[in-house]
Amino acid sequence: MRSNCGICTASETLTHYEVREMMFGTGEPFPYFQCGSCGCLQLAEVPDDLSRFYPDQYYAYSTHHSQSRGVRGRLRWERNRYAFFRRGLVGGILAAVAPYPHGGAHAWLSRNGLSRSARILDVGCGSGMLLHDLGAQGYRNLLGADPFIEREISFEGGRILKAPIQEVQGEFDLIMFHHSLEHMPDQVGVLEAARARLAPDGECLVRIPIVSSFAWEHYREHWVQIDAPRHLFIHSIESMRLAAQAAGLEVVEIQYDSTELQFVGSELYRRGLPLSARDANFSRREVRAYQKQAERLNKAGRGDSAAFFLRRASAPYANPATPQRHAT
């Protein structure tokens, strides 16, 4: 069991917590601690076999994105076109009723003049729902990387490799981590690998849960975004900046994109219920109220998830204490 921070190496002022696995409702306890120096919340002891916590029904490996055909498929396409490009009245209506799962897609796809020929890498993409949807909208240089998929996947516009980012070849205009970085044991090493693969004017997008939030302060061990033991690191704003700097990157912008999940999931966990109990425990009116509260928190910079936009640092970062790798 580690006794020092895996980001800033501090060993003093660590606050310990016991957090239970609740996505599938097993209730198995796991030790976490929060660093009093950089604020990062992290798993103190990584299980020998993490794969058992990613069963076949784990959402990232769902293949539902490839199942829509006919009218349903067309409506999905229209909704996605609006989500990506803000085009289409029908898509706008559909997006209002059933928002695209990757919130803020238009904001990060429209940055820096990215075109449909942009070279895009999605790290830890699972079965690649987002990449499939981008391919259907005309993007043609798409690549995914995930070492835990069963086999390589090919689709319109690209493919997904069964590999970690360190084994990916090439240069990319946009490298994305959509709620995947928190699952990776070597935070700085992964970000260093991303930096090495960025085009000179490229950008790295990291979307993660953040402990610098109302939800963590309010729910603590019951906060849904801890997701024990799958989330190894839950960053604060400060610890994310430190990890980026240690990898030769700098944070150029932060956008908050939390949702009602921070309340719905955390309230369930507080009651000892798994996420599957959501529909039976919350009315539409309650969910809508949570959505409005999430919007207010995002505007105030207090949401429990955020998108960090990173670029190559203008000057090398001299870290006085090299962050210790969080080894499995």
ChimeraX attribute file (.defattr): number of C-alpha atoms within 10 A of each C-alpha:
attribute: neighborCount
match mode: 1-to-1
recipient: residues
	/A:1	8
	/A:2	15
	/A:3	13
	/A:4	19
	/A:5	27
	/A:6	28
	/A:7	29
	/A:8	22
	/A:9	17
	/A:10	18
	/A:11	14
	/A:12	12
	/A:13	12
	/A:14	19
	/A:15	12
	/A:16	15
	/A:17	18
	/A:18	15
	/A:19	22
	/A:20	21
	/A:21	21
	/A:22	26
	/A:23	20
	/A:24	14
	/A:25	15
	/A:26	12
	/A:27	16
	/A:28	12
	/A:29	14
	/A:30	17
	/A:31	17
	/A:32	24
	/A:33	23
	/A:34	24
	/A:35	24
	/A:36	15
	/A:37	17
	/A:38	20
	/A:39	24
	/A:40	25
	/A:41	28
	/A:42	28
	/A:43	29
	/A:44	23
	/A:45	17
	/A:46	20
	/A:47	14
	/A:48	8
	/A:49	8
	/A:50	12
	/A:51	10
	/A:52	9
	/A:53	15
	/A:54	13
	/A:55	10
	/A:56	10
	/A:57	9
	/A:58	12
	/A:59	12
	/A:60	16
	/A:61	18
	/A:62	14
	/A:63	12
	/A:64	10
	/A:65	15
	/A:66	14
	/A:67	8
	/A:68	13
	/A:69	10
	/A:70	7
	/A:71	9
	/A:72	11
	/A:73	14
	/A:74	12
	/A:75	16
	/A:76	19
	/A:77	18
	/A:78	21
	/A:79	26
	/A:80	28
	/A:81	22
	/A:82	22
	/A:83	26
	/A:84	21
	/A:85	14
	/A:86	15
	/A:87	14
	/A:88	15
	/A:89	12
	/A:90	13
	/A:91	20
	/A:92	19
	/A:93	14
	/A:94	19
	/A:95	20
	/A:96	11
	/A:97	10
	/A:98	11
	/A:99	15
	/A:100	18
	/A:101	12
	/A:102	15
	/A:103	16
	/A:104	15
	/A:105	17
	/A:106	16
	/A:107	12
	/A:108	18
	/A:109	17
	/A:110	12
	/A:111	11
	/A:112	12
	/A:113	8
	/A:114	15
	/A:115	13
	/A:116	17
	/A:117	13
	/A:118	17
	/A:119	21
	/A:120	27
	/A:121	29
	/A:122	24
	/A:123	28
	/A:124	27
	/A:125	26
	/A:126	25
	/A:127	26
	/A:128	27
	/A:129	19
	/A:130	20
	/A:131	25
	/A:132	21
	/A:133	20
	/A:134	23
	/A:135	19
	/A:136	16
	/A:137	18
	/A:138	13
	/A:139	20
	/A:140	18
	/A:141	18
	/A:142	24
	/A:143	24
	/A:144	29
	/A:145	25
	/A:146	22
	/A:147	18
	/A:148	17
	/A:149	19
	/A:150	12
	/A:151	13
	/A:152	15
	/A:153	15
	/A:154	13
	/A:155	15
	/A:156	17
	/A:157	20
	/A:158	19
	/A:159	19
	/A:160	27
	/A:161	23
	/A:162	20
	/A:163	18
	/A:164	16
	/A:165	21
	/A:166	14
	/A:167	12
	/A:168	18
	/A:169	8
	/A:170	11
	/A:171	18
	/A:172	24
	/A:173	19
	/A:174	25
	/A:175	25
	/A:176	22
	/A:177	21
	/A:178	18
	/A:179	19
	/A:180	20
	/A:181	23
	/A:182	23
	/A:183	18
	/A:184	18
	/A:185	19
	/A:186	21
	/A:187	24
	/A:188	25
	/A:189	17
	/A:190	18
	/A:191	24
	/A:192	19
	/A:193	16
	/A:194	26
	/A:195	25
	/A:196	17
	/A:197	22
	/A:198	22
	/A:199	17
	/A:200	13
	/A:201	11
	/A:202	21
	/A:203	25
	/A:204	27
	/A:205	20
	/A:206	24
	/A:207	23
	/A:208	27
	/A:209	28
	/A:210	30
	/A:211	27
	/A:212	22
	/A:213	19
	/A:214	17
	/A:215	23
	/A:216	21
	/A:217	11
	/A:218	12
	/A:219	16
	/A:220	17
	/A:221	20
	/A:222	24
	/A:223	26
	/A:224	28
	/A:225	21
	/A:226	28
	/A:227	18
	/A:228	25
	/A:229	25
	/A:230	20
	/A:231	20
	/A:232	24
	/A:233	32
	/A:234	26
	/A:235	25
	/A:236	22
	/A:237	19
	/A:238	14
	/A:239	24
	/A:240	25
	/A:241	19
	/A:242	23
	/A:243	22
	/A:244	24
	/A:245	23
	/A:246	26
	/A:247	24
	/A:248	22
	/A:249	26
	/A:250	23
	/A:251	20
	/A:252	13
	/A:253	11
	/A:254	16
	/A:255	18
	/A:256	25
	/A:257	23
	/A:258	26
	/A:259	20
	/A:260	20
	/A:261	19
	/A:262	23
	/A:263	20
	/A:264	22
	/A:265	22
	/A:266	27
	/A:267	20
	/A:268	22
	/A:269	24
	/A:270	16
	/A:271	9
	/A:272	15
	/A:273	20
	/A:274	20
	/A:275	19
	/A:276	14
	/A:277	14
	/A:278	16
	/A:279	11
	/A:280	7
	/A:281	12
	/A:282	14
	/A:283	11
	/A:284	9
	/A:285	9
	/A:286	12
	/A:287	17
	/A:288	13
	/A:289	13
	/A:290	18
	/A:291	19
	/A:292	13
	/A:293	16
	/A:294	25
	/A:295	19
	/A:296	14
	/A:297	20
	/A:298	20
	/A:299	12
	/A:300	10
	/A:301	19
	/A:302	21
	/A:303	28
	/A:304	28
	/A:305	26
	/A:306	22
	/A:307	23
	/A:308	22
	/A:309	19
	/A:310	24
	/A:311	21
	/A:312	24
	/A:313	17
	/A:314	9
	/A:315	10
	/A:316	12
	/A:317	15
	/A:318	10
	/A:319	12
	/A:320	8
	/A:321	11
	/A:322	13
	/A:323	20
	/A:324	16
	/A:325	15
	/A:326	22
	/A:327	11
	/A:328	12
